[in-house]
Amino acid sequence: MKLVIVESPTKAKTISKFLGKNFTVESSFGHIRDLPKSDLGIDIEAGFKPRYVIPTKAKKTVTKLKKLAEKATEVILASDEDREGEAIAWHLAEALKLPIDKTARIVFHEITREAIEEALDHPRTIDDKLVDAQQARRILDRLVGYELSPFLWKKVARGLSAGRVQSVAVRLIVEREREIEAFKTDEYWSLEAHVLTNAKEQFVAELNKLDGKTLDKLEIKNQSTADALVAELSQEKYIVSAVEKKRAKKSPSAPFTTSSLQQTANRLLGFSAKQTMMIAQQLYEGIELGSEGSVGLITYMRTDSQNLSQKFLDDAKDHLSSTLGKDYTLDEPRRFKTKAKGAQEAHEAVRPSEVSRTPESIKDFLAPNQLKLYRLIWQRAVATQMPAAELDQVAIDISAGRGEFRATGQTIAFDGYLKIYPEKSQELTLPELQEKETLTLEELKPEQHFTKPPARFSDATLVKELEKYGIGRPSTYAPTISTIEARNYVERDENKRLKPTDIAGVVIDLLVAHFPNIVDMEFTAKLENDLDEIAEGTIGWQPVISGFYGPFHENLTNKYEAVKKDDVMPEKMSEEKCDKCGHQMLIKTGRFGQFLACSNFPECKNIKSLKKNSPEQDEKMKELEEKHKDDVCEKCGSPMTIKVGRFGPFLACSGYPKCKNIKNLNVSNEASIKCPVCKEGNIVQKRSRRGIFYACDRYPDCKTAFNSKPTGEMCPDCGEPLLEGKEGAPKCSSKGCQYGK
């Protein structure tokens, strides 16, 4: 029996159907070893030697895999093809004590029968250079986080963290916000001429030149100037001075890399980077397609290559020829040259594993968001092998005294790749005109405009900026954004864009002033290049770590004495008096932003939020106070009061700190589901740092909790509670039961 080990159960399920009875496919459930949580785990004096441990949650898996490996004639490590996947394979070999002569490493870009069989025919050994590069990244990040975070706790606020890539991302967001705050709005005007042809066809042209000079965007600064031009140019004759026609070609964009996939999914579908990668992972590892079983629908989604396999190029041409005709195919395939430094051409762009699996043919098996992302990937990849679109572009210049107006239009002569991958190619048809033709002015309309500040970063624009500076790699973009959001450095505004919190500005100012390398774009990019060189085997990993750590540690030691908390976090006296003891309230900054605190601390521990509510929020608070005015604490009998925390209003016992009872108010108890374990409490929605979950409201007396909403019914197979699954279909809460999974 040959044992194949992959990272996830879904991937194991998809691969197993391609292998015979001589193979057993098992999952390691991700990493099985890591640096310890309780201490640094790096022996600095011994050349930064890491000490790895097996986390408690992985011990059962390791024991199981060891027993299977002992019985196997060969162990095949089939984790993902990137550096992290290589490190997982190495950790498995180390933890399971696998002998080199009976251990193989295989990699593949897609989970298909052909790819798996090809990989099995060409096994290799674990690539130590890739392992070293991943290990160096992990050690660098541990050294920065483990040593710099306590400094932030001491000088700023407890619970803060710093990271090599995350701090640069936060700096970009903070500096963009300051650009927005410092932006001064300028007024400017434009003039639109609504004209009529002799054939009574109307169109619009915009003032483009004055006295033969092209107008600057801000040249017409106010209404009086605009009105004067309207009065002057309204008296002139409008004559066509030039008609320019040309045919332009618009070529399809390159196939998706990780970065461009995240950017496009954010722009077109509104997906966050994390959401995009989570759905892409599902499509890659396998989706149940009825009688076909679990099928991997796309190639590996962590890539910076724009390469496409010859098989895909041939299949795309055959598909387009049979469905759309030869006009929509290319004589020779279109290939793209990867621009990213360090990209591996042996890898592929993100593409469908089979062209024949069109989005429409499998839509019944996909969740709505899975279908949206798969359609985007399928269309983008197939479109690369289609002819360019041909556009007829027209520019009409109209003279009016010393002014010149211009109208532009375009029509699609041949849709080409736009047939399956629509883009913003808006058609605007202009009338057929001849030079020196006279037009009738119907209206000369001035329009007021104001310059706008730069927009806050979206997931897409932040990923683009990080990529531009060479910071991070395909596997790091989504986790970086998730991390800075989870650690309260950024929050989402009403447009889902990234807005820095108060504490983010404090931390970035401190890092820029005292640890400039940590937030320096060029320095961070150089470290990324060093990691690439480690992966290529041109430099060793210890010198890279040593070159960074020595100056960093020495500087950090000095800053403990040099930096005073009062300088970093100055307190200001507010005009408000404490409503509990009458002392003046101070304005302080904590991990979650500015707040009011009583100056009589520690005798009085009164604190208040400084965030102002909107009228709608004030109204909601009044409604909640009225609704819960008679509520009493079931633990001590004291009145319950409405408080506002990070996640909104909640009920808290007025007997605090003697009684710390609280109740969540952001809960919908429509179904009033009884706890299936204790039969007394209700299952309510709760929130933690990891997101929303569902638990019994009798906690800590009852510790029942679920990661999805219970349906109130029990599993017909094992009797455990059923949870809401994909698209509302129930699934069993028991890990060992397959009902609904």
N, C-alpha and C positions, 0 to 999 in steps of 0.2 A: 504493500500500500504506500502511495506517495501522498505526503501531506502538503497542501498548498495553504499558505497563510496570507490573508489580506487584512485591510484595516477595518472594514465595516461589514456587518451582516448582509446588507443589501448587495454589496459587491460580491460577497461570497455566494449568495443565492444566484446571481446572474452568471457568474463564472462556472459554477458547479454543473450547469446544464450543458456546457460544452465539453465536459470531461467525462471519461468513462468510469466504470466501477472501481478501477485501480487507484482512483484519486479521492481524497477526502479534503474538502475545502472548509477552512475555519477562519474566524475573524479574531483579530487581536483587540478589537474595539479601540483603535487608535494607538496612542503611545502606551507602552507598558513599563517604561522607566523614565524618570525625570530627576532633575536636581531636587533635593529635599526642600520642603516648605519652611521648616523650622530654623534652618541656618543657611549660610552662604553656599555651602556645598562645593566650594572650590579651594583647593590647596594652592594658594598663591605662591608660596615658597618653592613648591615642587613643580614649577612651570605651568601654573594654572590648571593643574590636574583636577577634572571634575569628579565628584562623587555622586553616582547615580543610585537611586533607590526605586523600589517597586511600590507604587502607591497602594494603599489598602484596597481600593476598588478594583485594582488590576491583579491582585494576588490569586484570586480564584481562576481567572483566565490563564495566568501563567502556569499554574499547577496543571490545568487541563491540557494546555498545549505541550507541556513537558512530557506528559504521559503518552500523548499521541505521537510526539517526535521520537520517543524511545522505540515505539513499535514500527515507525515508518522506515521504509527502505531509502527514501530520499525526502528531504524537506525543501520545498520551493517557496522562496519569499517573494511575494507578488504585490508588495505595497506600491504606492504611486511612484511616478517616474521623476519627481522633482527631488530637491535636496532633503526636504522633510521626509519624503517617502523612503529615501536611501537611509536616513538616520533611523527610521522605524525598523527597517530591515536589519540594520546593524545591532540595534538594541535587542531585537528578537534573538539574533544569533548569540549575543552575549548572555542574555538572561536564560535562554534555553540550553546554553552550552553546546551549541550545534557544531559538530566536527566539520571542517572545511570540505573533506572529501565526499560528504553526503549532503551538502547544502548547495542549492543553486539560487541565483537571483534572476528574476525575469522582469521585464518592463514592457508596457504596451501603451499606446496612445488612445485606444478605444477598446471597449469590451465587446468584441465580436468574435465569432468562431475563428475566422482567419487570423485575427490579431493574436489571439491566445495560442493557437497552434504554432504560429510563426515564432512567438516568444519562447514557447517550450522547446522548439527546435534549435534555438540559439540562446541558451542560458549563459550567464556570466557570473563572475564573483562580485561581491559587494565593492562598490567604488569608494575606497578610503578617502579620496580627495573630496568627493561630495559630502561624505560624512564629516570630514574635518571642517568644511565650510559651514555646514549647519551647526556643528558643535561650537565653532567660533562665534557665530551669531548668537547662539543661546547663552554662551558665557559672557559675551559683551553686554547683552541685555540684562543678564543677572547682576553683573558688577555695577552697572549704572543704576538699575532699579533698587538693588539691595543696599547700596551705599548712599545714593542721593536722596531716596525717599525719606529715610529718617531725618536727614538734614531739613527737608521741607516740613516734616512734622514739628521739628523744634523751632524753626524760624517763621513758619507760616501757620499751618493748622494740621492737626492729626488726620490721618486717612488719605493724605495726598500721595501721589506717585509721580515719578518721572521716568521717561523712557527715551531711548536713543532716537527712534523714529517718531514716536507719538509727540514728543516735545516740539519737534520741528513742525509737525502738522498743526499743533496748537498755536505755535508762533505765527504761522501763515494766516490762521483764522483771526487771531487777535490783531495782527497788523492790518488785515483787510477791514476789520471793524473800525479801527482808528482812522483809516482812510475815509470811511463812510462818515464818521462823526465830524471829521475835519473838512469835509467837502462843502464848498460854497456854491450854491446854485446860481447859475447865470440864465438870464432871460434871453430868448432870441425868437425871431419871427421868420416865417416862410411865406411865399406868395404862390398861390395856385391859380392858373388861368383855365377857366372852363370855356372851351372853344367849340364852335360848331362848323362843320365842313359845308361845302356847297350842297352836298347830298344829305344834309341835315343829320349827320352823325356826330355825336358829342364825344369828346374825350378831354382829359385833364393833362396839363403840362405845368412843370414847376420852374420858377425863375432860377436860372442856372448861371447867368453872366450879367454883369453890368459894365458898360464901356469896354467890352471885349475881355474883361478879366473874370475868371471863375470866382463865384461868391464863396467866401469862407462861411462855414456853418453858422458862426456867431456874428456875421457881419451886420445883419439887420437886428439891432440890439433892443429896440423898443417900439411901442405902438406908433408913436409920432413919426418915426422914420418909415415904418410900414405904410401908414396912412398916406404919407407924402408920395411914396412910390406908387401906391394904388391910384392916387389922383393924377399922377403924371402918366403912368403907363396905360391908364384907361382910355386916354385920348389918342393912343397910337394905333396904327394899322398892324394887324397880325398876319404876317406872311411866312410861309414855309421857306426856310433858308437852306435846309439840307435834309435829305432822307437817306439814312444808312441802313442797309440790310446785310446781314451776314448769317451764315449757318455755323453754329458752334456745336461741339461735341462734349457730352458730359459722361465721364467714365465712372464705373462703379467704384465704391470704396473698397479697400482691402478687407479680407476676411477678418473676423474678430480675433484679437488677442485678449488676454484677461482685462487689461486696462480699457481697451475700446469697447469691450462688451459691457463692462460696468458703467462706462460713460453713456453709452447709447441706451442701455436699459433704464438708466436714471432719467435721461432726457425724454425718451419716448414712452416709457411704461411707468415712470414714477417710482421705480424700485430703488431701494438703498443698495449700496455696494454689498452689504452683508446679505440682504435678501436675494440679490442676483446670484451670489456665489452659493448660497444654500440651495436654491432651485436648480442651478447648474449642476451641483454635486448629485442631486437626485436624478437628473436626466443622464448623467454620466454613469452612475453606479447601476441604474436599471429601474425600469418602470414595468409593471405587470401589464402585458398586452394580450389579455385573454388567453387563448389556447397557445400562443407563442411563449407564454411565461414571462419571466423577467428579462427585459432587453435594455442594453445600454444604448441610449439614443444619440449621444454626442461624444466627441472626442474629449480628451482631458482638458479641463477648463482653466488650469493654471499654466499659462504659456505666454511667451513674448515673441513667438515665431509666427510669421505670416505664410509659412510654407503649406502647400496642399499636396496630398499624395497623388500619384499618377492614377491610382484606382478611382479616387474621387473625381479627378478631372475627366476621366473617360466616362464614368457613370453620369456625371452632370451633363455632358454633351449628349449622351444617348437619351437621357430623360427630357431635355429641352427639345431635342429633335422630334421625339415621338409625341410630345404634348403641345408644343407651340410651333413647331416647324423649323426648317433650316435657317430661316431669316433670323432666328433668335439664338443661333449657335455661332461659335468662332471657328475659323479654319485651324488656328493654333491656340492652345490653351493660354490664358492670361496668367502669368506668374508674378508674384510680388516679392520684392526684396525686403527682408526684415531690417528695420532701422535701429531697433533697440540694441545697444551695446551689450555684448555678452550673450545675446540670444543664441539658442542652439538650433541650427537649421534641421537637425534630425528630428526635432519636435515638429508638431503641426499646429496650425491655427485651430481655433474652436470651430468645428463644423459638425453637421449631422453624420452619424456613423454610416447611414445608408441614405442615399439621395431618394430612393424609391419610397421611403417612409415620409410622405408629405404630411404637413400639419393636419390637413383635412382627413387623411386616412386613419389617424390615430387620436383624433380629438376626443373621442368618447372615453379614452383611457386616461386622459390627463386632467389634472385639476386646472382651473382657469388660469392661474399664474404660470403653471408649468407649460400650458399651451401657448401663452403669450411669449414666453422666453424661447421656447422651441421654435415657434414660427419665426421669430426675429433671427435666430441663428441659422435656420434653414434658408430663409430668404436671402440673407446677407451672403452666405457661402455660395449658393447657387447663382446669385446675381453676378458674382465675380467672373463667371464663365459665359456671360452674355454680352452682346455688342453694346457699345456706348449709345446713349440716347442722343438724338439729333434735334437741336433746337433752332428755330428760326427767330433771330433777334432783330428788332427794329428800333432805331433811334431817330426821332423827329425833332429837329431844331426849328424854333419859330422866332423870328425877329420881331421886336416891338419897340421901335425907337432905339434908345441906348440899352434896352434890355433884351435878353435872349432866354427863351424858355425851352425846356426839353421834356419830351415824353418818351418813355421806353416801354416796350412790350415784347412779349415772347410767346411763341406757340411751339408745341411739340410736333415736329415733322415725323419722327420715328421714336416710339417709346423705348425700344431696346430693353435694357435691364430694369427700367422703371415699371415694366410690365409686372414684375413680381416683387420688386423692392421699391415701393413708392417713396419719393423724397419730396422736399419742398421745391417743386418746379411749377410754381403757379403760372397759369396761362393768362395773358392779358393781350387781347387782340386790339390792334390799332387800325384805323381806317386806311385804305389805300390813298396816298397823297403824292402829289408831284411838286417838285421845287417851284417856287414863286407863286404857288397857289395861295389865294387870299382866304383867311378864316374870319369868322365872326366871333368877337368876344362876347360871351354871355354874362360872365361874372369874373371879377378879379378878387379872389378871396384871401385875405391875410389870416394866418394861423399862428397863434402864440404857442411857444414851447419853452421848456425849462431843461437845462442839463441835469442829468441824473448821476448820482454817485455810483461807484462800482458795486455790483451786486455781491451779496454774501456768497460764500462758497456753497455749492451743492455738492453731493457726493461725487458727481461727474467732474465738476471743475476742480475740486480738491485733488482727485486722483490724477487729473491731467497736469496739475501744478507739481505734484510730487514726482510724477514721471518726467516732467520737463527738467527738474533739478537732479534727476537720477537718484531719488531717495526712495528706498524700499524696493521691493520686487513684486511680481504678480501675486504671490501668496500673502503679501503683507498689507495690501491696500485696505481690504475690507476689515481685517482684524484691527488695524490702526484706528479707523473711524469708529468702530464699535467700542474700542477701549476708551478713547477720549470722551465718548458720549457717556459710557457707563460710569466713568470716574468724575463726572460732573464738570468737565472742562468746557464742554459745549452742550448746547440744547438746540432743539429744532424750533424755528420760528413758524409763523402761520403758513409759509410756503415750503416747509420742510428743509429749509436751508440751515446752515450751521452757524449758530450765533454763540460767541464766547460768553462764559459766565464771568462774574466779577472776579472770582478767585483765579481764573485763567490768566487775566491780565497781571495780577500780582505775581503769580509764579513765573510767567514769561519775563517780566521785568527783572526779577531776581536772577533768573538763569542767564539772561543776556548780559547783565552787569557782572556776574561773578563766575559763570560757567559758559562762556561764549561758544566754546566748541560744541557743546551738547545741542545747541539750537542753531548752529551755523550750517547753512545749506551745503556749502562746498565741502566742509569737513565731513559731514554725514555722508555725502555722495562719495567722497574718497574712501570712506570705510566700506561702502557698498562695493566699490571697485576692488578693494582689497579682498573682500569675501569672494568675488568672482575669480580673482587670481588664485586664491586658495583652492577653489573648485577646479581650476585648470591645472593646478599642481606647480605653478611658477613660484609661489612663496609658501612658507610654512605658517601654520595658524598661530603658534606661540609668539613669534616676533610681532605679529599684528596686535595681539592682545597686550603684550608687554609695552609696545610703543604707545598704546592708548592709555593703559592703566597707570603707569608711573606718574606722568604729569597730572592726570585726573585726580588720583588719590592724594598727591601732595597738595594740590590746590584745595581739595575738599577739606583736608585737615586744617589748613590755614584759615579757611572761611568760617569754620566753627567759632573761632575767636573774633574774627574781623567783622562778621555780620551780626548786627543786633536786631532782635525781633521788633523792637519799637520803631526802627527805621523802615523795616519791611511792611509792618502792619500797624501804622499809626492809628491811634484812636482819636475821634473827634467828639467834642461835647455837642449834644443835640439840644434843641429848645424844649424837648418834651420831658415832662416829669413822670417818674415811676408811679403807676396807679396803685401800687401795693405799699410803698414805704415813703413816697414823696421825694426821693432823691432824684438828681438829674440823670437822664438816660444818656449813655454813650453810644456812638455809632462805631460798630466793630465789623470786621470782615472775617467770616469763617469759611469753611469748606463749601457751603452752599450759598455764599454771597454775603451781602451786607445785612446787618440786623441791629436792633436796639438792645442794649443790655444795661441793667441798673449799675450805676457807679458805686452802689453800696455792697457790691459783691465782696466776700461770699455770704454776708449776712442776708442779703436779698438776691435771689437767683432769677429774678424776673427778666424775661427776654421777649422781644416782639419782632415780627417780620417788618422789613422796610418796603416790601413790594406793595405797590398800590393796586387795589382791585379795580377792575372795570365796573361800570354800572351794572352789567349783567351778573358779575360775580358778587357784588354787594347785595343784589336782589336775592341771589341764590343763598347767600349766608343768612339773610333775614328769614327766608323760608325754612332753612334747616334749624335755626334757633327756635322758631315757633313750633316746628314739628317735634323737636326733641326737648322742649322746655321742661317737661315733667319726667324725663328719664332719670333713673337713679342707678348707681353702680350695684350690680348684683353681687359684688364681692364685699363691699364695705358699707353700702347704703348711702354714700354721699351723692350729691347731685352730679350729673354728667354735663360737661361743657363742650362747646364746639371749638376745636382748634384747627389750625391749618398747617400742614406739613409739606414736605417736598412733593408728595403725590396728591395733594388736595386736602379737603376738610375731613376731619375724623372726630369721633367722640372720645373724650379723655376724662378720667375721674378727677373731680375737683380736690380730692384728698391727696393728690400727688405732692411730695414724693413718697408718702407712706403707702399709698395705693397706686400702682402703675397700670391699672386696667385701661385698655383702649379698645375701640371698636372701629372697624373700617366702614366708611359711609359710601365709598365708591363701589357699591355692590348692587347687583340686580338680583333680588330674591324672587323673581317672578314665579319660578317653578317651586320654590320653597322645598328644595330637595333635602330630605333627612339624611343625616350621616349614616352610611350603610354599616359602620362598625359599632359605634356606641348607641345608635338608635335614638339619641336624645338631642344632639345639636343639629344645626343646619350646615350644609356645605355652602361656603361663601367664597367670593373672589378676593384674593389677596395679591399683594405685590412685594417682590423682593428685588435685590440687585440684579437677579437673573431674569426678571420679568414677572408676568402674571402667572399665578397658580391658584388652585382651589383647595380649601382646607376646612376642617370642622371648626365652627366658631366657639367650641368648648376647649380650644387649646389653652393651656398645656395639659388639661385633664385628658383630652383626646388628641392624638397627634396624627390623625388620618389626613393625608394630603395627596393630591393628584396634579399632574402637569397639564391636563386638559379637563374641560368641564364634564362632570358626571351627568349621565342621562336620567338617573333615578332608577334604572333597571339593572338586573343582574345578568351576567354572561350565561347563556344556556349550556355552554360546554363545561365551565369550571365553577360557576357560582360567584365569581368576583364581580365588582361593579363595572358597568360599561361606561366608556367615555366617548365624547363626541370626537369622531375622527375626521378624515379628509372629506370635505363637502357635507359634513353632518352625519356621515355614515358611522354607526357605532363600532367601537373596537374595545377589546377587553383590556382592563387595567393591569392584568397579570402579565409579567414579562415572558413567562413560560407558556402562555396560551396564545394560539395563533388566530383566535376568532376575530374577524374583521381586519386582519393585518395583511 
